[in-house]
Amino acid sequence: MKHLQKPICFLLEISLIEFVKDKLPFFANPEDKIAKYWESQSRTEIIQKADKMFNEGKYMDVYEALNRMKYSKDFEVVWRLSRALYNLSLHTDLTSEIRKAMIGEAHNILESVNTIGNGQSNYHKWMAVISNAKNGFEGLEMKIKEYPNIRNHLIKACDSDPQDFAVQYMLGRWHYEIANLTWFQRKIAKYLYTEPPDASHQEAYKYLNNAEELRPRSFIPNIYILGCACMKLGQYYRAKYYLNLTLGIPAHNECERCCASGAQNLLRKLEKYDLGKDLLYENPHFSFEN
């Protein structure tokens, strides 16, 4: 029987490769890969080609193009490589273990250029994104403990490049989600893990509004959360404007459809009130509690 073990293992490996190829269409022809991997190109050409492939959604090709350079400590290569790994990890056909391994690899290579990347917008942005994903795999305790680090990376990214729409959106969402924690949730978190950081809906509104000014009427999740933040602040006329705007933009994925559904629910609560422009700012007598 021993002489059969190796062929069986080999057949299993071949089957696994064929399964992965079928499930993940971004795997290209092996001959094309060999040509791309060893063809003579400058660093600039490789990065430009990687950016083009990323924009085309060819994340595995980006990984293969840049992976051979990850030990060069080249910051421009490393953050692009981590970005490709993150987008690969979002593929729904991958197991949790594979996705976790991809995020772990992305985190490790980002940490390898910590000295070079410190102060660079793309380093801090992708360290925040990757760290948040990594903490999600490691459980609630780690996620709560690492909240301040996520915020610090985002603030550094924002300071370095205040025109980055994604960073403004992520900062706004971070403040909104932390500000939404109830007194009871904070006490439980403090008792079990550690005290969550402070945040406010006013700060959330500031960053979400910055994002909207950078890319007006283009990103449904930002518009929807901006409307939610306005409601939390009592700015109900503005809230109605952003919630209606959420519904006015075609939804193309599940996330956007979820935002549209949430906007409809909130607008139904607003229908029974006469929302004049005098409610642009907080009205202490206006409440959704009844």
N, C-alpha and C positions, 0 to 999 in steps of 0.2 A: 504493500500500500504506500510505502514511503515514496516510491518513485512517481506516484500519481499526484502527490501533494503540490509539487512545483507547478506542473501544468494547470492544475485546478486554480491555484493562486493567480497564475498568469491570466487565466480566462476571467477570473473575477475582476482583476485589474482592468482588463480590456472592457468588460461590461460596464464598470464604473465610469471609465473615460467616455464611453459611448453615451451613458446615461446623462453625464454632465453636459456633454455637447448638445444633446437633445434638449435639455432643460434650459441651458444658457446659450442663446443664439449669438452672444458676442464672441464665441470662440471661432477663430478664423481657420483657414486652410493651413496645416502645419508647414508647408513649403513657403507660404507667404510670411509666416512668423519667423522662420529661419532667415529669410532675406532681410526682414526688417530689423532683426536682432543684431545681425553682424554687418549691416551695411554701414559704410563710412559716412558719418554725419557729425557736424559740429554740435556743441552743446545748445547753441541758439536754435539751430534747425530742429533738434530733437524736441526742445520745449515748444517751439511753434507748432510742430506736427502734433504733439501731445494735446495742446490747447484746441487744435482743430478737431481732433478725434473726440475730445471731451464734449465739445459743442454738438457733435453728432451723436452723442450718447454711447460712444464706443469705450466704455470705462475699462474693460479688460485689456483692450489694446493700449490704452494710456498706461495702465499698470505695467504691461510687458515692456513698453518703450522706456519707462523711467526706472523700473526696478533694478536694472543693472547699475544704475548710478546712485542708488540710495546710500551707499557707504562713502560717497564722496563728500558728505557733509555740505552739499550744495543746497542752500535754503530754498531757492526757487524750484528745485527739483522735489525736495522733500514735502513741501506743503501741497504741491500738485499731486504727488503720489498718495498722500493721506486723503486728499479730496476724492481721488478715484476709488480708493478702498472704501471710503464712507458710502459713496454712491453704489458701489458693488454690493455692500452689505444690506442695502435696502431691497435687494431682489427677493421677491416673495417665495421663490422656489428653494432658496437656501435654508439649511437647517439652522437652528439657534446657535449650535456649536461653531459652525463655519462663520456665521455673522460675527459672533463674539471674537473669533480668532482674527478676522479681518480688522475689526476695531482695535483689538490689542496690538496688532502689527502697526497700524496707523499711529497709535499713541506712542509706541516705542520709537518709531523713526522721528516723530516730532520732538520727543524728548532728547533725541540725539543731537539736535541742532538748537537746543535751548539757549546757549550762549550767543549764537549767531542770530537766532530769530527774535530774541527779546527786544521789544520795541517795534517790531515789524507787524503791520496790520494783519496780513494774511496768516502769519504764525499764530497770533493770539486768537483770531477768528476761528481758525480750524482747530486749535487746541481746545477752545470752548466747545465746539461742536463735537469733536471726538471724545473729549472727557465726559461730556454729558451722556453720550451714547454708551461709553464704557461704564459709567456709574449706573446706568439703567440695567445693565447686565449683572452688576454686582449687588443689586438690592437697594431697598429703600434707605437703609441706614447710611450707606455710602453716598447715595444721591443727596440726602439732606446735609451731610457733613461737607460735601463738596460744593454746595450752592455758592458760598462766597468766592471760591476759586473760579467758578464759571463766570460770575459777575466781574471779577477782577480782570480776567482775560478779555471780556467783551469791552470793558471800559478802556483798557489799553488799546484795543483795536480801534475803538471809536476815536480816541485821542489822536491816534496815528493817521486815521483816514475817516474824518467825519462825513464824507460823501458816500460811504459804503452803505447802501440801502439795507443789505442783509444784517449788518451789525446793529443798525438802528432798530430794525424790527425785532431782532433777538433780545436786545436790551429791554425794549418795551414789553415783550412777552414775558421776560424773566420777572420784571417788576410787577406785572399784572398778576401772574400766577402766585407769586409770593404774597402780594398784598391781599389776595383772595383767601388766604389761610384764616380760618376762624380762630378765635381765642382758644377754644377747646383743642383744635388741631395743633396749635402751637404748644400748649401745655403737654399734650401727649407726646409730641415730637421731642420736647425738652426732657421729659421724664425718661423716654425710651432711648433716645439717641443724643441729640444736642439741640440747643435752641436755634431755630431757623433765623436767618438774617432779617433785618428790617427792610421794608419796601413800601411804596405808596402808589395809589392809582394816579396821583398827579405826576409822578416820575414816569409811570407807564405811558400816560397820555403824551408827555413831552417827547419821548423817543418814538412812539408810534406815529405821532404827528410829523416828526422829522422825516420818518420813512415815507409817509404819504406825500410830503412835499418833494422828496427826491424822485419818487415814481408815482405820480398821481393816477388814481383810478386804474391800477394795473394788477395789484396783488390782493385777492379777495380776503385771505386770512388776516392781513394787516388792517384792512378796512373794517372787517367785522369786529376784531378785538378793539379797534379804536372806538367803534360805536359802543361796545360793552364798557370800556373805560369811561366814556362820557356819561353813561347811565350811572356808574358807581359814583361819579363826581356830582351828579345831579344836573348835568348839562343835557337836559332831555331833548331840546330842540336839535342840538348837534347830534345826539344819539340817533334820533329818527332819520336825520339826513344820511349818516353813514350806514345805518342798517338798510335803508332803501337803496343806497348805492351798492351795497353788497348784493342785493337781489337784481340789480340792473346790469350786472356783468355776468356773461355766460360762465357757468361752472363746468370744468373739464375733468375733474377727478373727484374722488371720494371726499378728500379734505375740503374742497371748495363747496361740494354739495352739502356737507355737514355744516359749514358756515352759513350757507343760505337757509338751511332749515332752522338753525339757531336764530338767525335774523328774523325769520317769519314769526317765530314764537315770541320774541321780544316785542316786535311791532304790534302783535295782537294785544299785548298788555298796554301799549301806548294809545291804542285806538279810542279808549273811553275817556281820554283826557284831551283837553284843548291845549295843544302845545304851541303857544305863541312864542315870539322871539324874546319875550320877557323871561322865558325859561332857559335861555342860553346859559345862565349861571345857576348855581345851586339854589333850590327852593326847599326850605326845611319842612314845608307842609305837604310836599309831594312824595308819595310813597307807593310801592308796589306790594306792600305787606297785606293789604285788604283784598 
